[in-house]
Amino acid sequence: MSEQFSLRQPEGDTRERMVCDTCGHIAYDNPKIVVGSVVAHEGRVLLCRRAIEPRRGYWTLPAGFMEHDESAAEGAVREAMEEAQAAIAVEGLLGVYSIPRIGQVQLMFRARFEGPPGYSAGPKSEAVALFAWDAIPWEAIAFPSVRWTLEAWRANPEGPLGAPAMEPAGLGFAAVRS
């Protein structure tokens, strides 16, 4: 027996959702959570050149989708290992970026290497390197949120973290709906 879904506003809800015509199950389509980090060592930051789409060949921070069985910080640690073969320690939340047009919330952390710096390209990376601020390949940065995160790190590379950085004005709900 095949389930049939239709778009309608469930009772008590404020949005239309896909609802099963047979049993009433609501198939929520919620944003995905991305976790990642700025791993810094002696004023340089770890970047990975993507070996996968989207934006293959462009530079990014070690980051990716959070899994069900991990905390956000654990996900950032896992992503650094997967993409950069880097063992890291998370120091704190650096930025929270909501990107409605692609259904993502990105949680970006400040981190350091766990022990002596070690890194190499994982299966999702063509190359991995530490970059001084003036040597970052800005023209080949994969995503705007990478730039935002790097700028948030530069504003506070050490010391206590304050309120996390957020996406630039105009990217929120109202901008998407207008």
KOLZA-309802 format. One line per 3 residues: their letters; for each residue x, y, z of N, C-alpha, C, O. Coordinates in steps of 0.2 Angstrom, whole numbers, plus 5000, padded with zeros to 4 digits. Example, Ala and Ser with C-alpha at 12.3 -4.5 7.8 and 13.67 -1.06 7.14 Angstrom:
# residues 2
AS> 5066,4972,5039,5062,4978,5039,5066,4984,5039,5071,4983,5042  5064,4989,5035,5068,4995,5036,5064,5000,5039,5067,5006,5040
//
This chain:
# residues 178
MSE> 5004,4994,5000,5000,5000,5000,5004,5006,5000,5009,5007,5004  5003,5011,4995,5007,5017,4994,5004,5022,4998,4998,5024,4998  5008,5026,5002,5006,5032,5006,5005,5038,5001,5010,5039,4996
QFS> 5000,5042,5001,4999,5048,4997,4999,5054,5002,4996,5054,5007  5003,5058,5000,5004,5065,5004,5001,5070,5000,5002,5071,4994  4999,5075,5003,4996,5081,5000,4998,5087,5005,5000,5087,5011
LRQ> 4999,5093,5001,5001,5099,5005,4995,5102,5008,4990,5104,5004  4995,5103,5014,4990,5107,5018,4992,5109,5025,4998,5107,5027  4988,5113,5028,4990,5116,5034,4987,5112,5040,4981,5112,5040
PEG> 4991,5108,5043,4989,5104,5049,4985,5109,5054,4987,5114,5055  4980,5106,5058,4977,5109,5063,4982,5112,5068,4986,5108,5070  4982,5118,5070,4986,5121,5075,4993,5123,5072,4997,5125,5076
DTR> 4994,5122,5066,5000,5124,5063,5000,5131,5059,4994,5133,5058  5005,5134,5058,5005,5140,5054,5007,5140,5047,5007,5145,5043  5010,5134,5045,5012,5133,5038,5009,5127,5035,5007,5123,5038
ERM> 5009,5127,5028,5008,5121,5025,5013,5116,5025,5019,5118,5025  5011,5110,5026,5016,5104,5027,5013,5098,5022,5008,5098,5020  5018,5094,5021,5016,5088,5017,5013,5083,5023,5016,5081,5028
VCD> 5007,5081,5022,5003,5077,5026,5000,5071,5023,4998,5071,5017  5001,5065,5026,4999,5059,5024,4991,5059,5024,4988,5060,5029  4988,5057,5018,4981,5057,5017,4978,5051,5021,4972,5052,5023
TCG> 4982,5046,5022,4979,5040,5026,4979,5041,5033,4974,5040,5037  4985,5042,5036,4986,5042,5043,4987,5049,5046,4987,5049,5053  4988,5054,5042,4989,5061,5045,4996,5063,5047,4997,5068,5050
HIA> 5001,5058,5046,5008,5059,5048,5010,5066,5044,5009,5066,5038  5014,5070,5048,5016,5076,5045,5024,5075,5043,5027,5073,5048  5025,5076,5037,5032,5075,5035,5036,5082,5035,5036,5086,5030
YDN> 5039,5084,5041,5042,5090,5042,5048,5090,5037,5052,5085,5037  5049,5096,5034,5056,5097,5030,5059,5103,5034,5058,5109,5032  5064,5101,5038,5067,5106,5042,5074,5107,5040,5077,5103,5036
PKI> 5077,5113,5042,5084,5114,5040,5089,5109,5042,5088,5106,5047  5094,5108,5038,5100,5104,5040,5105,5108,5044,5106,5114,5043  5108,5105,5049,5113,5108,5053,5120,5106,5050,5122,5100,5050
VVG> 5124,5111,5049,5131,5111,5047,5135,5113,5053,5134,5118,5056  5141,5109,5054,5145,5110,5060,5152,5110,5057,5154,5107,5052  5156,5115,5059,5163,5116,5057,5167,5120,5062,5165,5122,5067
SVV> 5174,5121,5060,5178,5125,5064,5184,5129,5060,5186,5127,5055  5186,5134,5064,5192,5137,5062,5197,5134,5066,5198,5136,5072  5202,5130,5063,5207,5127,5067,5213,5131,5066,5216,5132,5060
AHE> 5216,5134,5071,5221,5139,5071,5227,5137,5074,5227,5133,5079  5233,5139,5071,5239,5137,5074,5244,5142,5072,5246,5144,5066  5247,5146,5077,5252,5151,5076,5250,5156,5071,5253,5158,5067
GRV> 5243,5158,5072,5241,5164,5068,5238,5161,5061,5236,5166,5057  5239,5155,5059,5237,5152,5053,5231,5148,5054,5230,5145,5059  5227,5147,5049,5220,5144,5049,5221,5138,5044,5224,5138,5038
LLC> 5217,5132,5046,5217,5126,5042,5212,5127,5037,5206,5128,5039  5213,5126,5030,5208,5126,5025,5209,5120,5021,5214,5117,5020  5203,5117,5018,5203,5111,5014,5201,5113,5007,5196,5117,5006
RRA> 5204,5111,5002,5202,5112,4995,5197,5106,4993,5199,5100,4994  5191,5108,4992,5186,5103,4991,5187,5098,4985,5189,5100,4980  5186,5091,4986,5186,5086,4981,5180,5084,4979,5179,5079,4975
IEP> 5174,5087,4981,5167,5085,4980,5163,5091,4978,5165,5097,4980  5158,5090,4975,5153,5096,4974,5149,5097,4980,5148,5092,4983  5146,5102,4981,5147,5108,4977,5153,5112,4978,5157,5111,4983
RRG> 5155,5116,4973,5161,5120,4973,5168,5116,4974,5173,5118,4977  5168,5111,4970,5174,5107,4970,5180,5111,4968,5179,5115,4963  5186,5110,4971,5192,5114,4969,5192,5121,4973,5197,5124,4973
YWT> 5187,5123,4977,5187,5129,4981,5189,5127,4988,5188,5122,4990  5191,5132,4991,5194,5131,4998,5188,5133,5003,5184,5137,5002  5188,5129,5009,5183,5129,5014,5186,5127,5020,5192,5125,5021
LPA> 5183,5128,5026,5184,5126,5032,5182,5119,5033,5178,5116,5029  5185,5115,5037,5183,5108,5038,5176,5108,5042,5175,5110,5047  5171,5106,5038,5164,5107,5040,5160,5102,5036,5162,5100,5031
GFM> 5154,5100,5039,5149,5096,5036,5143,5095,5040,5142,5098,5045  5139,5091,5037,5132,5090,5041,5133,5086,5047,5137,5081,5048  5130,5088,5053,5130,5085,5059,5126,5078,5059,5121,5078,5055
EHD> 5128,5073,5062,5124,5067,5062,5120,5067,5068,5120,5071,5073  5115,5062,5068,5110,5061,5074,5113,5059,5080,5111,5061,5086  5119,5056,5080,5121,5053,5087,5127,5057,5090,5131,5054,5093
ESA> 5127,5063,5088,5133,5067,5091,5131,5074,5092,5126,5077,5090  5135,5078,5097,5133,5085,5098,5136,5089,5093,5140,5086,5088  5135,5095,5093,5138,5100,5088,5145,5100,5088,5149,5099,5083
AEG> 5148,5100,5094,5155,5100,5095,5158,5094,5092,5164,5094,5089  5155,5088,5094,5158,5082,5092,5158,5081,5084,5162,5078,5081  5152,5084,5081,5152,5084,5074,5158,5088,5071,5161,5086,5066
AVR> 5159,5094,5074,5165,5098,5071,5172,5094,5072,5176,5094,5067  5173,5090,5077,5179,5086,5078,5179,5081,5073,5184,5080,5070  5173,5077,5072,5173,5072,5067,5174,5075,5060,5178,5072,5056
EAM> 5171,5081,5058,5172,5083,5051,5180,5085,5050,5182,5084,5045  5183,5088,5055,5190,5090,5054,5194,5083,5053,5199,5084,5049  5192,5078,5056,5196,5072,5055,5194,5069,5048,5199,5067,5045
EEA> 5188,5069,5046,5186,5067,5040,5189,5071,5034,5192,5068,5029  5189,5077,5034,5191,5081,5029,5199,5083,5029,5202,5084,5024  5202,5083,5035,5208,5086,5035,5213,5081,5039,5219,5083,5040
QAA> 5210,5075,5041,5214,5071,5045,5217,5074,5051,5223,5072,5053  5214,5079,5054,5216,5083,5060,5213,5081,5066,5206,5082,5066  5216,5080,5071,5213,5079,5078,5213,5086,5081,5218,5089,5082
IAV> 5207,5088,5083,5206,5095,5086,5203,5095,5092,5199,5090,5094  5203,5100,5096,5200,5102,5102,5196,5108,5101,5198,5113,5099  5189,5108,5102,5185,5114,5101,5185,5118,5107,5185,5116,5113
EGL> 5186,5125,5106,5187,5130,5111,5181,5133,5113,5180,5136,5118  5176,5134,5108,5170,5138,5109,5166,5139,5102,5169,5139,5097  5160,5141,5103,5156,5143,5097,5158,5150,5095,5159,5155,5098
LGV> 5160,5150,5088,5162,5157,5085,5157,5160,5081,5156,5166,5081  5152,5156,5078,5147,5159,5074,5141,5155,5073,5142,5149,5073  5135,5158,5072,5129,5154,5070,5126,5158,5064,5125,5164,5064
YSI> 5126,5154,5059,5123,5157,5052,5117,5153,5050,5117,5147,5049  5112,5157,5049,5106,5154,5046,5105,5156,5039,5106,5162,5037  5105,5151,5035,5104,5152,5028,5098,5149,5025,5098,5144,5022
PRI> 5092,5153,5025,5086,5150,5023,5085,5148,5016,5082,5143,5015  5089,5151,5012,5088,5149,5005,5090,5142,5003,5088,5139,4998  5095,5139,5007,5097,5133,5006,5095,5128,5012,5097,5122,5012
GQV> 5091,5131,5017,5089,5127,5022,5094,5124,5027,5094,5118,5029  5099,5129,5029,5104,5127,5033,5105,5131,5039,5104,5137,5038  5107,5129,5045,5110,5132,5050,5117,5130,5051,5118,5124,5052
QLM> 5121,5135,5051,5128,5133,5052,5131,5135,5059,5131,5141,5061  5134,5130,5062,5137,5131,5069,5145,5131,5068,5147,5125,5067  5148,5136,5069,5155,5136,5067,5159,5138,5074,5157,5142,5078
FRA> 5164,5133,5075,5168,5134,5081,5175,5136,5080,5178,5136,5075  5178,5139,5086,5185,5140,5086,5188,5134,5089,5186,5131,5094  5194,5132,5086,5197,5126,5088,5205,5126,5087,5207,5131,5084
RFE> 5208,5121,5090,5215,5121,5090,5217,5113,5089,5213,5109,5090  5223,5112,5086,5225,5105,5086,5226,5102,5092,5228,5105,5097  5224,5096,5093,5225,5092,5099,5232,5089,5098,5233,5084,5095
GPP> 5236,5091,5102,5243,5089,5102,5247,5093,5096,5244,5098,5094  5252,5090,5094,5256,5093,5088,5252,5094,5082,5248,5089,5080  5252,5099,5078,5248,5100,5072,5250,5094,5067,5256,5093,5065
GYS> 5245,5091,5065,5245,5086,5060,5239,5086,5055,5233,5087,5058  5240,5086,5049,5234,5086,5044,5236,5083,5037,5242,5084,5036  5231,5081,5034,5232,5079,5027,5226,5078,5024,5220,5078,5027
AGP> 5225,5078,5017,5219,5078,5014,5215,5071,5015,5218,5066,5015  5209,5072,5017,5205,5066,5018,5201,5065,5011,5203,5068,5006  5197,5060,5011,5193,5058,5004,5189,5064,5001,5188,5063,4995
KSE> 5187,5069,5005,5183,5074,5003,5187,5080,5001,5184,5085,4999  5194,5080,5002,5198,5086,5001,5204,5084,4996,5206,5078,4996  5205,5089,4991,5211,5088,4986,5217,5090,4990,5222,5087,4988
AVA> 5217,5095,4994,5223,5097,4998,5220,5100,5004,5215,5102,5005  5225,5101,5009,5224,5104,5015,5230,5108,5017,5236,5105,5016  5229,5114,5020,5235,5118,5021,5233,5123,5027,5227,5125,5028
LFA> 5238,5125,5030,5238,5131,5035,5239,5137,5031,5245,5138,5028  5235,5143,5032,5236,5149,5028,5237,5155,5033,5232,5155,5038  5242,5159,5032,5242,5165,5036,5236,5170,5033,5234,5169,5027
WDA> 5234,5174,5037,5228,5179,5035,5229,5181,5028,5225,5181,5023  5235,5184,5026,5236,5188,5020,5237,5183,5014,5237,5185,5008  5238,5176,5016,5239,5171,5011,5233,5167,5009,5233,5163,5005
IPW> 5227,5168,5013,5221,5165,5011,5219,5166,5004,5219,5172,5002  5217,5161,5000,5215,5162,4993,5208,5164,4993,5203,5161,4991  5207,5171,4994,5200,5174,4995,5196,5173,4989,5190,5172,4989
EAI> 5199,5173,4983,5196,5172,4976,5193,5165,4975,5189,5164,4971  5196,5161,4979,5194,5154,4978,5190,5151,4985,5191,5145,4986  5187,5155,4989,5184,5153,4995,5177,5150,4992,5173,5153,4988
AFP> 5175,5144,4995,5169,5140,4992,5163,5144,4994,5158,5144,4990  5162,5146,5000,5155,5149,5002,5156,5155,5006,5161,5156,5009  5150,5159,5005,5151,5166,5009,5151,5164,5017,5155,5168,5020
SVR> 5148,5159,5019,5149,5158,5027,5156,5156,5029,5158,5157,5035  5160,5154,5024,5167,5153,5026,5171,5159,5027,5174,5160,5032  5169,5164,5023,5172,5171,5024,5169,5174,5030,5173,5177,5034
WTL> 5163,5173,5031,5160,5176,5038,5164,5173,5044,5165,5177,5049  5165,5167,5044,5168,5163,5049,5175,5165,5050,5177,5167,5056  5179,5166,5045,5186,5168,5045,5186,5175,5048,5191,5177,5052
EAW> 5182,5180,5046,5181,5186,5048,5180,5187,5056,5183,5191,5059  5175,5182,5058,5173,5182,5065,5180,5179,5069,5181,5182,5074  5183,5175,5066,5189,5172,5070,5194,5178,5070,5198,5179,5075
RAN> 5195,5181,5065,5200,5187,5064,5199,5192,5070,5203,5195,5073  5192,5193,5071,5190,5198,5076,5192,5196,5083,5192,5200,5087  5192,5190,5084,5194,5187,5090,5197,5180,5090,5194,5175,5091
PEG> 5204,5180,5088,5207,5174,5087,5209,5170,5093,5210,5164,5093  5209,5174,5099,5211,5171,5105,5207,5174,5111,5204,5179,5110  5208,5172,5117,5204,5175,5122,5197,5172,5123,5195,5168,5119
PLG> 5193,5175,5128,5187,5173,5129,5182,5174,5123,5183,5180,5120  5178,5170,5121,5173,5171,5116,5167,5174,5119,5165,5173,5124  5164,5179,5115,5158,5183,5117,5152,5180,5113,5152,5174,5112
APA> 5148,5184,5112,5142,5182,5108,5144,5179,5101,5148,5183,5098  5141,5174,5098,5144,5171,5092,5142,5176,5086,5137,5180,5087  5146,5176,5081,5144,5180,5075,5138,5178,5072,5136,5172,5073
MEP> 5135,5182,5068,5129,5180,5064,5130,5182,5057,5134,5186,5055  5125,5179,5052,5125,5181,5045,5124,5188,5045,5121,5191,5049  5126,5191,5039,5125,5198,5038,5118,5200,5037,5114,5196,5035
AGL> 5116,5206,5039,5109,5208,5039,5106,5207,5032,5110,5208,5027  5100,5206,5031,5097,5205,5024,5096,5198,5022,5094,5197,5016  5099,5193,5026,5099,5186,5023,5094,5182,5027,5093,5176,5026
GFA> 5090,5185,5032,5085,5181,5036,5079,5180,5032,5078,5181,5026  5074,5179,5036,5067,5177,5034,5064,5182,5030,5061,5181,5024  5064,5188,5032,5061,5194,5028,5064,5195,5021,5060,5196,5016
AVR> 5070,5194,5021,5074,5195,5014,5072,5189,5009,5071,5191,5003  5071,5183,5012,5069,5178,5008,5062,5178,5005,5060,5176,5000  5057,5181,5009,5050,5181,5008,5048,5187,5004,5043,5187,5000
S> 5053,5192,5003,5051,5198,4999,5053,5198,4992,5051,5202,4988
//
